[in-house]
Amino acid sequence: MSERKPIESWLTDMDGVLIHEGVPIPGADAFVKRLRESGKPFLVLTNNSIYTARDLHARLRRMGLDVPVENIWTSALATAKFLDAQRPGGTAYVIGEAGLTTALHDIGYVLTDHEPDYVVLGETRTYSFEAMTKAVRLIEGGARFIATNPDETGPSTEGPLPATGAVAALITKATGKQPYFAGKPNPLMMRTGLNAIGAHSETSAMIGDRMDTDVLAGLEAGMETYLVLTGLTTRDEIEKYPFRPSRIVDSIADLVDRI
């Protein structure tokens, strides 16, 4: 293999890499501080579409991680970017929270349940059977089906919760229509993020804790990939996949000196 160019830009997942259940992972503060001091372009990514970038900025800051709003990239923002390119000024029926509805409002979309161009499914704390029924009927009526991310479960202090991918499967079963997922592992999320900070894949690295989303998305986007072992993937599980990260490290603390 040819030697890669030096890393000039960094993309990192949030949950399992920088924070875990609302607590910063040791070394995360030093990593963010070093990134900001370096002046290198960087993004903190999340497949969670509940929160706006401003919300996440405030939440991270309370934990001691000062990540500017413009350095946060969510699956909701990636979804909005995709829809704006596909059908500018369109309409959508949305199942989701402020992170998703705000992103769609910001690109000029009208949110409606009357003959929308799209049904857009995102994360929410309270999935409504009535809303899912409406989504099924609109898709059967011709609306295109979009989902922010394929994650089937999400974390909570009590255990896993059903997430976007699981609800999307329910709607697919009822309609026979598969959604287009805009978030990880779709490399679209990485490419739109790289474009947002003016970075290039051949000089960028992706840090994540999941082989099936973070590492796969980075790999398919042509980036160097780092897997940290502070999240969902254990060292033993890595061998189950037909692809590998560029490097495996114990935690984000091991990458501070690489910036």
N, C-alpha and C positions, 0 to 999 in steps of 0.2 A: 504494500500500500504506500502511496505517496504521503510524505509528511504534511500534516495540516499546518495552516498558517497560525500565527499567534492569535490568542483569543482577545478580541477587542470589545466584545459585547457579551453580557451575561443575561440569561433568562433563568428564573428559578420559580419552582412551584412554591406555594405558601404552606399549606397544611402538610405536616410530616417532614418539612424541610426547615422552615423558619419557625413555625409554631406547632404545638401539639396540645389540643384541647384547651386552647386559650392561653397557653403558657409558652414563652419563647424558648426555643431549643438552645442550649448552651453554644455560644459562638455566633448565633444569628445577629446579635447586635454589632459585633465586631465585623462581620461580613458586610452588613448593610453600610456601616460607617466607612469601611475601606472602599466599597463601591462608590459611595458619594464623593469621597475625597479623591478618587482616581479620575473622576470626570468621564469615565467610560459609560456608554449607553447601557441601561439595564431595565429589566421589567420583572415585576413579581406577578406571577400568573395564578389564576384559580379557575377551576371549572364551575365553581359555585356561582350561580347567577342571582342570588338573593340580594346581595348588597351592591350599591354603587361604588365606584372607585373612591369617592369622597368618604363614604361610610367606612370602607376598609382602611383608608388612610387614618381616620380617627381611631379605629379599633387597634390598629397596629401601634399607633403612637402611644396609646394608653399602656401598651405592653413594653414600651421602650424602644420600638423599632420605627424610626422616622423615615418612612417611604413616601415621597411626594405623590400626589394624586396622578400626575402624568406618567408615573412609573409603575402604575397598576393596570393590569390587563385581565379582564374577566371574560368568561364564555358569553356573557350577555353583550359585551362590547364587540366581540368577534362576530356574534350573530347579527348584530345591527349593521356592522360593516359589510357583511356578506349580503344582507337584504338590500342595503342602499346601493350596492353595485349591481344586484340582480334586477331590482324593480324600484327605482327611486320614487319616493312619494307614495308608496303603496299603503295598503291597509292590512291589519292583522287582528285576529282574535288571540289574546294572550292569556295563558295560564302561568302566572309567575308573580314576582314581587317587584319592589321598587328598582332593583338593579336592572331588571329586564325592561320594565315599562319606561323607565327614564331613558335608557339607551335608545329605545325605539322612538320615543317622543323627540329626542335630540336629533334624529335623522329625518324628522318631518313625517313620520308615520302616523296615520290615524288608527286608533284602537277601536274596533267595532265588532259586533257579532252579526252584522248584516252583510252577507256576501263578501267576506274578507278575501284578500288575495292569499293570505297565509293563516294557518293555525300555528302559533309559536308556543312551544311548551318549555318551561323552565322550572327551576327549583322553587318550591314554596313550602312553608311550614304546615299548611293546611290544604291538601289536595281535596277538592270538592267533587263528589260524584256528579253533581249537577253540571259543573264546568266540564268534566270529562265527557259527559253525555253530549253537551253542546259541541265540543270539539269533534267527537265522532260524527255527528250529523253534518257539521260544516265541511269536514274532509270528504264525506260521502257526496256532498253537494258540489265538490270541485275545488275546495281550498287546498293549497299545497301544505304539506306537513313538515315543519321545521322543529328541531329540538336543540336546546343549547349544548347538551352534553350527554354522553351515553352512560354515565356512572349509575349503576343500579342501586347502590346504597350510599348513604352518607354517614359520617360519624356523629355520635352524641355521647354524653356522659353515661347514658343508660344502655348504650349499645347501638348497633346499626339501625338506620332509618331507611325506608323506601325512598329512592331518589328518582331523578328525571328518567333515567333509562328504564326503570321498572314500570313507571307510569306510561312511558312511550310504548312499551311492549303490550300493555293492556289496550291502548288505542290502536296499535297495529293489528292486534288479534281481532278487534271489533270491525276494523275497516279494510284489512288486507293491504294497507299502505304503510310502507316503511318511511320513517322520517329521515331528513338530511340532518346529521349532527354537525354543528359548527365547531364545538369545542374539542379538546384533546380526546383521542389521539389524532384527530384530523389535523394534518400539517397546516391547513388553512389558518388555524388559530395562531400558529407560530409565525407564519409568513406575514399575516396582517399585523401581528405584534412587532415583528422586526421592521416592517415598513413604518410603523408608528414612531419608532425611535431612530429611523434612518440607518439601520444595521443590516449586515449581510450574513447569510447563513454560514458561509465558508470561514468567517472569522468570529463566530458566535458559539456559545456553549449553553446547553440546557441542563439544569440541575433538578432532579425529581426523586421521589421516593417510590414511584410505581413503574414497573416495567411496562405494563399494558397501556398506560396513557402517556406519562412524561417521557420515558425513554423512547417509546415507539414514535411519538410525535416529533421529538427532536431528531431522531434518526431519519425519519421520512422527510423532514425539512432540510436535511443535509448538514445538521449541526453536530458538534462534538457533544457527547452526553455523559453526565455524571450521575450515578445512582448513590444516594445516601441511604444508610440502613437505620434511620431514625423514624421511619414511617411504616408503610404496609408491607413492603417487600423484604423478606429475609434473605440472607446469603444463600441458603439452601434452595430457595424458590427460583433463583436466577437461572439455574440450569434447566428448568422446565420450558424455557422460552427458546425459540429458534433464532433469536437475535441477542446481542449483548450490548451493554453500555460501553462507551469508550474507557471509562474508569469507574471503579467502585471505591467509595470511601465510607468511613464510619459515620461522619456527620458533616454538617456545613462548616464546623470549626476547622476541618482539615483543608478547606478550600480558601481560607482567608489569605494565605500567603501566595496563592496563585493569581490573585488580581494584580 
